[in-house]
Amino acid sequence: MTSRVPALIVHGGAGADPKGGREELRAGIEQGVHAGWERLAAGGSSLDGVEAAVCAMEDHPRFNAGRGSVLTSAGTVEMDASIMEGDGLTNGAVACVSGVRHPITLARRVLEAGRHSLFVAEGALAQARALGVPLCDPAELVLEHQRRRLQETQAGTVGAVALDRAGVIAAATSTGGTSGKLPGRVGDSPLIGCGTYAESTLGGVSCTGDGEAIIRVVLARRTLEIMKSVGDPKHACQVALDVLVEEGRGGGGLIAVDWKGRIGWAHSTPLMPVGWADPSQGIVVGF
């Protein structure tokens, strides 16, 4: 098999606050891209790349995932995440999880275990214990700035899509959900086909934004169908975004990588930080 040039793109959520903090966002995106690209450049798999990228952003308090997750109406953290590999269409996901620092790592362990695709709440924590994923005190995930934001509307998610040297595409998405959501609410991020999808013969997608709207149009999988028709990932993302706004009746954004390693993204919100690795330019960050 001919070795491919790896590709990686990440996003920091379509709900990022456009009023300030861009340098902090930029630094967080750069950390995510660097972590993922380091794995890909060393010959790691696309799964390694997207997991590393998302883990870095789950650790960053500026993003609505992991340590930076928004709070439910009860003042707790409930996180969702999913990951998918596009050769075998294998996938793993978790929802309504607290007490796990890296939900995306737990989602990958579910993928690798192979028997089931999605675990929630206490069932997901039981899997974390069984699969050797470190737990943490749920209180560690509740940050003061999210307590202050509890009464505000805030959407957002982190995600990554990668192509590795073997031509395998993977996608990953992680989120704390929507600020003030009812406990037990699950959005699009852990739902394969909605928030995350990868198929190596077509491409991979990670979505962010209004979860209920994204679910209505099955946005991630639909984007790949559009990409199959129009060819160009940038065009496909824009067409898919129009579908989200018009048919889904909501807003958000998405990133994509096609089987050739070409990247694309689009968003209907004022801001969606993205970053990608360019072999000639290094790490590039855009808003």
C-alpha positions in Angstrom: 0.0 0.0 0.0 1.3 3.5 -0.9 2.0 5.5 2.2 -0.3 8.5 2.6 0.6 12.0 3.9 -1.2 12.2 7.3 -3.9 14.9 7.8 -5.4 16.3 11.0 -8.0 19.0 11.8 -9.5 19.8 15.2 -12.2 22.1 16.4 -12.9 23.8 19.7 -16.7 24.2 19.5 -19.1 26.3 17.6 -20.3 27.9 20.8 -17.0 29.6 21.7 -17.4 33.1 23.1 -16.5 35.6 20.4 -16.1 38.5 22.9 -12.7 37.6 24.2 -10.1 35.0 25.1 -9.0 34.3 21.5 -5.4 33.9 22.5 -6.3 31.3 25.0 -8.4 29.5 22.4 -5.6 29.7 20.0 -3.2 28.2 22.5 -5.6 25.4 23.3 -6.2 24.5 19.6 -2.4 24.5 19.0 -2.0 22.1 21.9 -4.6 19.8 20.5 -3.1 19.8 17.0 0.4 19.3 18.3 -0.6 16.4 20.4 -2.4 14.7 17.6 0.1 15.5 14.9 3.0 14.2 17.1 1.3 10.8 17.1 0.6 10.7 13.4 4.0 11.9 12.4 5.6 9.2 14.4 3.6 6.6 12.5 0.7 6.3 14.9 -2.8 5.4 13.8 -5.5 7.9 13.0 -7.2 6.6 16.2 -4.1 7.5 18.2 -4.1 11.0 16.5 -7.6 12.0 17.2 -7.6 10.6 20.8 -4.4 12.5 21.6 -5.8 15.7 20.1 -9.1 15.5 22.0 -7.4 14.5 25.3 -5.3 17.6 25.1 -8.4 19.8 24.7 -10.3 17.9 27.4 -7.4 19.0 29.7 -7.7 22.6 28.7 -10.2 24.6 30.9 -11.2 26.9 28.0 -13.1 24.1 26.1 -16.4 22.6 26.9 -15.1 19.1 27.4 -13.3 17.3 30.2 -12.1 19.8 32.8 -13.9 22.7 31.1 -17.3 21.1 30.8 -20.4 23.2 31.3 -22.7 22.3 34.2 -26.2 20.8 34.3 -29.1 22.6 35.9 -28.1 20.6 39.1 -24.6 22.1 39.0 -22.9 18.8 38.0 -20.8 17.7 35.1 -22.2 15.1 32.6 -19.9 14.4 29.6 -20.4 12.7 26.3 -17.9 11.4 23.8 -17.5 9.1 20.8 -14.8 7.8 18.5 -14.9 5.9 15.2 -12.4 4.2 12.9 -13.3 4.2 9.3 -11.9 1.0 8.0 -14.0 -1.4 10.0 -16.6 1.2 11.0 -15.8 0.3 14.6 -16.9 2.8 17.2 -17.2 3.4 20.9 -19.2 6.1 22.9 -20.1 7.1 26.4 -22.7 9.6 27.7 -23.7 11.3 31.0 -20.3 10.4 32.4 -18.7 12.1 35.4 -15.6 11.2 37.4 -13.6 10.5 34.2 -10.9 13.0 33.2 -10.8 11.8 29.6 -14.1 10.6 28.3 -12.6 10.1 24.8 -10.1 7.6 26.1 -13.0 5.7 27.7 -14.9 5.8 24.4 -11.8 4.3 22.7 -11.6 1.5 25.2 -15.2 0.7 24.5 -14.4 0.6 20.8 -11.4 -1.7 21.4 -13.5 -4.0 23.7 -15.6 -4.6 20.6 -18.8 -6.0 22.2 -20.9 -2.9 22.6 -20.9 0.7 21.2 -22.4 3.0 23.8 -22.5 3.0 27.6 -24.1 5.7 29.8 -23.8 7.0 33.4 -23.0 4.4 36.0 -22.7 1.7 33.3 -20.0 3.9 31.7 -18.1 4.3 35.0 -18.3 0.5 35.5 -16.7 0.1 32.1 -14.0 2.6 33.0 -13.1 0.5 36.1 -13.2 -2.7 34.1 -11.1 -1.3 31.2 -8.5 0.4 33.3 -9.4 4.1 32.6 -8.4 6.3 35.5 -11.2 7.9 37.5 -11.2 11.2 39.3 -13.2 13.0 41.9 -16.2 14.5 40.0 -15.6 17.7 41.9 -12.3 18.2 40.1 -14.3 18.7 36.9 -16.4 21.5 38.2 -14.6 24.8 37.5 -15.6 28.1 39.1 -15.9 29.9 35.7 -18.5 27.3 34.7 -20.5 27.9 37.9 -20.7 31.6 36.9 -21.8 30.6 33.4 -24.5 28.2 34.5 -27.3 30.7 33.8 -25.9 31.6 30.3 -26.6 29.8 27.1 -23.4 28.1 25.9 -22.9 25.3 23.4 -19.6 23.9 22.4 -17.6 20.7 21.9 -14.2 19.6 20.9 -13.4 17.2 18.1 -10.7 15.9 15.7 -10.5 14.1 12.4 -7.4 12.4 11.1 -6.0 10.4 8.2 -3.0 8.2 8.9 -0.2 6.9 6.7 -2.1 3.7 6.1 -5.1 5.6 4.7 -7.3 5.0 7.7 -9.6 7.8 8.8 -10.8 8.3 12.4 -13.0 10.9 14.0 -13.6 11.8 17.7 -15.9 14.2 19.5 -16.1 15.1 23.2 -18.4 17.5 25.1 -19.8 18.6 28.3 -23.1 19.3 26.5 -25.2 22.5 26.9 -25.0 24.7 29.9 -27.9 24.2 32.3 -29.1 21.1 30.5 -31.4 18.7 32.5 -29.5 15.8 34.1 -29.6 12.8 31.8 -29.9 14.8 28.6 -27.7 13.4 25.8 -26.8 15.4 22.7 -25.3 14.5 19.3 -21.7 14.0 20.3 -21.9 10.3 21.5 -24.3 9.3 18.7 -22.5 7.7 15.8 -23.7 9.2 12.5 -24.9 12.4 14.3 -21.9 14.0 16.0 -19.2 11.7 14.8 -18.6 9.5 11.7 -15.7 8.0 9.8 -15.5 5.8 6.7 -12.1 5.5 5.1 -13.3 5.3 1.5 -15.1 8.7 2.0 -13.9 10.7 5.0 -14.5 11.6 8.6 -16.6 14.3 10.3 -16.9 15.8 13.8 -19.8 18.1 14.6 -20.5 20.8 17.2 -23.5 23.0 18.1 -27.2 22.5 18.7 -27.2 18.8 19.5 -30.9 18.3 18.9 -30.7 19.9 15.5 -27.6 17.9 14.6 -29.5 14.7 15.6 -32.5 15.6 13.5 -30.5 15.7 10.3 -27.9 12.9 11.2 -25.3 15.5 10.3 -22.0 13.7 10.4 -23.1 10.8 8.1 -25.1 13.1 5.9 -22.0 15.2 5.3 -20.1 12.2 3.9 -23.0 11.5 1.6 -22.8 15.1 0.4 -19.0 14.8 0.1 -19.5 11.7 -2.1 -21.6 13.8 -4.5 -19.8 17.1 -4.5 -16.2 15.8 -4.1 -14.7 18.7 -2.2 -14.7 18.6 1.6 -15.0 22.4 2.0 -18.0 22.5 -0.3 -19.5 19.5 1.4 -19.2 21.1 4.9 -20.9 24.3 3.7 -23.8 22.3 2.1 -24.2 20.2 5.2 -24.3 23.4 7.3 -27.1 24.7 5.2 -28.9 21.5 5.8 -28.4 21.9 9.6 -29.8 25.4 9.5 -32.7 24.9 7.1 -33.8 21.4 7.9 -32.4 20.9 11.4 -33.6 24.4 12.5 -30.4 24.9 14.5 -26.9 26.2 14.3 -23.4 24.8 14.7 -20.4 23.7 12.8 -18.3 20.8 11.6 -14.9 19.7 10.4 -14.0 17.0 7.9 -11.1 15.2 6.2 -11.7 13.3 3.0 -9.9 10.1 1.9 -7.3 12.2 0.0 -6.4 14.1 3.2 -8.1 17.3 2.1 -9.7 19.2 5.0 -12.8 21.3 5.3 -14.9 23.1 7.9 -17.9 25.4 8.2 -19.9 27.1 10.9 -23.0 29.3 11.3 -22.0 30.7 14.7 -19.9 33.8 15.2 -16.9 31.8 16.1 -15.6 28.2 15.8 -11.8 27.8 16.5 -10.2 25.3 14.2 -6.6 24.1 13.8 -4.8 21.8 11.4 -1.4 20.5 10.6 0.1 21.6 7.3 3.4 19.9 6.3 4.7 23.1 4.8 3.3 25.6 7.3 3.2 23.7 10.6 0.2 24.2 12.9 -2.4 26.6 11.5 -5.2 28.1 13.6 -8.3 29.9 12.3 -11.5 31.2 13.6 
